[in-house]
Amino acid sequence: MNQLQQRQLKAATQYMQQQQGHDHSGHGVDHIQRVVRLTTKLCQQENVAVFVPVLAATLHDVIDDKVVTNVAQSRLALSVFFNQQKITPKDQKAVWQIIDHLSFSANLKQHYVLSLAGQIVQDADRLDAIGALGIARAFYYGGHKGQPLYDPAIKPRSNLTKTTYRKQAVPVINHFYEKLLLLKDELNTVSGKKMANRRQQVMLDFLVEFKQEWQGQV
């Protein structure tokens, strides 16, 4: 990575911090920092140049409708930022392709085939959604949205669309069955899949303990 790219990544980090520094939905600066670290690690393991993946990892939530209220305005602002920082058209296109097709909800209707760089960022983002951190973030987001913890009478849904997936009344525990437990088998890279195994088991063990305690069995 050359000096210009290093400066561009530094500017992207500052831009992300300005946009997400006050987030309380589980998609704040700490989330991005973890995704960037995981992206860097996966790039090294998969022998992929880091600039585009790390740039996409840094900025992937600044246009997300879970984080921003005006997606169109946020997209325009990001385009302006890219041009101000002299990100090449080729790299801009690569980053847009990643962040536009990265999320779980974006792939509910059809599965997008990402570049290897995109697969790495997607794996990093999904790894941060599972395991102990995934559990913490699920309840943090659920509290932010006013979702109930659990209701055994409300069963997890299937055949979700983006609209139904975002329905706020769904208990947090259902989110594990509707998304989080599915992510391990949807990871792309060999390295990402290996890292997911431990995190998956953490969630499975948690759900067993949670339901036993909910029923007063332990």
C-alpha positions as CSV (number, residue, x, y, z in Angstrom):
1,M,0.0,0.0,0.0
2,N,1.5,3.3,-1.0
3,Q,1.6,6.6,0.9
4,L,-1.4,8.1,-0.9
5,Q,-3.5,5.1,-0.1
6,Q,-2.5,5.3,3.5
7,R,-3.6,8.9,3.6
8,Q,-6.8,8.0,2.0
9,L,-7.5,5.3,4.5
10,K,-6.7,7.7,7.3
11,A,-9.2,10.2,5.8
12,A,-11.8,7.5,5.5
13,T,-11.4,6.6,9.1
14,Q,-12.0,10.2,10.1
15,Y,-15.0,10.4,7.8
16,M,-16.5,7.3,9.3
17,Q,-15.9,8.6,12.9
18,Q,-17.7,11.8,12.0
19,Q,-20.7,9.8,10.6
20,Q,-20.9,7.0,13.2
21,G,-19.4,8.5,16.3
22,H,-22.7,8.9,18.0
23,D,-24.3,5.6,16.9
24,H,-26.1,3.5,19.6
25,S,-27.4,0.7,17.5
26,G,-24.3,-1.6,17.5
27,H,-22.9,-0.1,14.3
28,G,-20.6,2.5,15.8
29,V,-16.9,3.1,15.6
30,D,-16.0,0.1,17.7
31,H,-17.8,-2.2,15.2
32,I,-16.0,-0.7,12.3
33,Q,-12.7,-1.0,14.0
34,R,-13.2,-4.7,14.6
35,V,-14.4,-5.3,11.0
36,V,-11.3,-3.5,9.7
37,R,-9.0,-5.7,11.9
38,L,-10.8,-8.8,10.7
39,T,-10.6,-7.7,7.1
40,T,-6.9,-7.0,7.4
41,K,-6.4,-10.4,8.9
42,L,-8.4,-12.2,6.3
43,C,-6.6,-10.3,3.5
44,Q,-3.3,-11.5,4.9
45,Q,-4.5,-15.1,5.1
46,E,-6.1,-15.0,1.7
47,N,-3.2,-13.1,0.1
48,V,-5.3,-10.2,-1.1
49,A,-4.2,-6.6,-1.4
50,V,-5.6,-4.7,1.6
51,F,-6.5,-1.2,0.3
52,V,-9.9,-1.7,-1.3
53,P,-11.1,-4.2,1.3
54,V,-10.1,-2.0,4.2
55,L,-11.5,1.1,2.5
56,A,-14.9,-0.7,2.0
57,A,-14.8,-2.2,5.6
58,T,-14.2,1.3,7.0
59,L,-17.1,2.9,5.1
60,H,-19.6,0.1,4.7
61,D,-22.1,1.4,7.3
62,V,-22.0,5.1,6.5
63,I,-24.8,4.6,3.9
64,D,-26.7,1.9,5.8
65,D,-30.3,2.6,6.5
66,K,-29.9,1.1,10.0
67,V,-27.5,3.9,10.7
68,V,-28.4,6.9,8.6
69,T,-31.8,8.6,8.2
70,N,-31.3,9.8,4.6
71,V,-29.6,7.2,2.5
72,A,-29.6,9.2,-0.7
73,Q,-27.9,12.1,1.0
74,S,-25.4,9.9,2.6
75,R,-24.5,8.3,-0.7
76,L,-24.0,11.6,-2.3
77,A,-21.8,12.8,0.5
78,L,-19.7,9.6,0.2
79,S,-19.3,10.2,-3.5
80,V,-18.1,13.7,-2.8
81,F,-15.6,12.3,-0.2
82,F,-14.2,9.8,-2.7
83,N,-13.6,12.5,-5.3
84,Q,-12.1,14.9,-2.8
85,Q,-9.7,12.2,-1.7
86,K,-8.8,11.4,-5.3
87,I,-9.9,7.7,-4.9
88,T,-9.5,6.3,-8.5
89,P,-12.7,5.5,-10.4
90,K,-11.7,1.9,-10.5
91,D,-11.4,1.7,-6.7
92,Q,-14.6,3.7,-6.2
93,K,-16.5,1.2,-8.3
94,A,-15.0,-1.7,-6.4
95,V,-15.9,-0.2,-3.0
96,W,-19.5,0.7,-4.1
97,Q,-20.0,-2.9,-5.4
98,I,-18.9,-4.2,-2.0
99,I,-20.9,-1.9,0.3
100,D,-24.1,-2.1,-1.9
101,H,-24.2,-5.9,-1.9
102,L,-22.6,-6.7,1.5
103,S,-25.5,-7.0,4.0
104,F,-27.6,-9.9,4.9
105,S,-30.8,-8.1,4.0
106,A,-29.4,-7.1,0.5
107,N,-29.0,-10.8,-0.2
108,L,-32.5,-12.0,1.0
109,K,-34.1,-11.7,-2.5
110,Q,-31.1,-12.8,-4.5
111,H,-27.5,-13.8,-3.7
112,Y,-24.9,-11.4,-5.0
113,V,-21.6,-12.9,-6.1
114,L,-18.9,-10.5,-4.7
115,S,-15.3,-10.1,-5.7
116,L,-12.8,-11.8,-3.4
117,A,-12.2,-8.4,-1.8
118,G,-15.9,-8.1,-1.2
119,Q,-16.2,-11.7,0.1
120,I,-13.5,-10.8,2.7
121,V,-15.3,-7.7,3.9
122,Q,-18.6,-9.6,4.0
123,D,-17.0,-12.3,6.1
124,A,-15.4,-9.8,8.5
125,D,-18.7,-8.0,8.9
126,R,-20.6,-11.3,9.5
127,L,-18.0,-12.6,11.9
128,D,-18.6,-9.5,14.1
129,A,-22.3,-10.4,14.0
130,I,-21.8,-13.8,15.7
131,G,-20.1,-15.2,18.8
132,A,-20.0,-13.3,22.1
133,L,-19.9,-10.0,20.3
134,G,-22.8,-11.0,18.1
135,I,-24.8,-11.8,21.2
136,A,-24.0,-8.4,22.8
137,R,-24.7,-6.5,19.6
138,A,-28.0,-8.3,19.0
139,F,-29.3,-7.3,22.4
140,Y,-27.8,-3.8,22.1
141,Y,-29.6,-3.3,18.8
142,G,-32.8,-4.8,20.1
143,G,-32.8,-2.5,23.1
144,H,-32.2,0.5,20.7
145,K,-35.3,-0.6,18.7
146,G,-37.4,-1.4,21.7
147,Q,-37.7,-5.1,20.8
148,P,-38.7,-7.6,23.5
149,L,-36.1,-10.1,24.7
150,Y,-38.1,-13.3,24.1
151,D,-41.6,-14.6,23.6
152,P,-41.9,-18.4,23.2
153,A,-45.2,-17.9,21.5
154,I,-43.7,-15.9,18.6
155,K,-41.8,-18.4,16.3
156,P,-38.9,-17.4,14.1
157,R,-39.9,-16.4,10.6
158,S,-38.7,-17.9,7.3
159,N,-38.8,-16.7,3.7
160,L,-38.0,-13.1,4.8
161,T,-37.9,-10.0,2.6
162,K,-36.0,-6.9,3.6
163,T,-39.2,-5.3,4.8
164,T,-40.3,-8.2,6.9
165,Y,-36.8,-8.8,8.2
166,R,-36.7,-5.3,9.7
167,K,-40.0,-5.7,11.5
168,Q,-39.3,-4.2,15.0
169,A,-41.7,-6.2,17.1
170,V,-39.7,-9.4,16.7
171,P,-38.0,-10.7,19.9
172,V,-34.3,-10.5,20.0
173,I,-33.9,-14.3,20.5
174,N,-35.7,-14.9,17.2
175,H,-33.0,-12.9,15.4
176,F,-30.5,-15.7,16.2
177,Y,-32.7,-18.2,14.2
178,E,-33.6,-15.8,11.5
179,K,-30.1,-14.5,10.8
180,L,-27.2,-15.0,13.2
181,L,-27.1,-18.8,13.2
182,L,-27.3,-18.9,9.4
183,L,-24.3,-16.8,8.8
184,K,-21.6,-19.4,9.5
185,D,-22.7,-21.5,6.5
186,E,-22.8,-18.4,4.3
187,L,-19.2,-17.3,4.8
188,N,-17.0,-17.2,1.7
189,T,-13.4,-17.7,2.7
190,V,-11.7,-20.7,4.2
191,S,-10.1,-18.5,6.8
192,G,-13.5,-16.9,7.7
193,K,-15.2,-20.3,8.0
194,K,-12.6,-21.5,10.4
195,M,-13.0,-18.5,12.6
196,A,-16.8,-18.8,12.6
197,N,-16.9,-22.3,14.1
198,R,-16.0,-21.2,17.6
199,R,-18.3,-18.2,17.5
200,Q,-21.2,-20.4,16.3
201,Q,-20.8,-22.7,19.3
202,V,-20.7,-19.7,21.7
203,M,-24.2,-18.7,20.4
204,L,-25.6,-22.2,20.5
205,D,-24.4,-22.6,24.1
206,F,-25.9,-19.2,25.1
207,L,-29.3,-20.1,23.6
208,V,-29.5,-23.3,25.6
209,E,-28.6,-21.5,28.8
210,F,-30.9,-18.6,28.1
211,K,-33.9,-20.8,27.5
212,Q,-33.2,-23.0,30.6
213,E,-32.9,-19.9,32.8
214,W,-36.0,-18.4,31.2
215,Q,-38.0,-21.5,32.2
216,G,-36.4,-21.5,35.7
217,Q,-34.8,-24.9,35.0
218,V,-31.3,-24.0,36.2
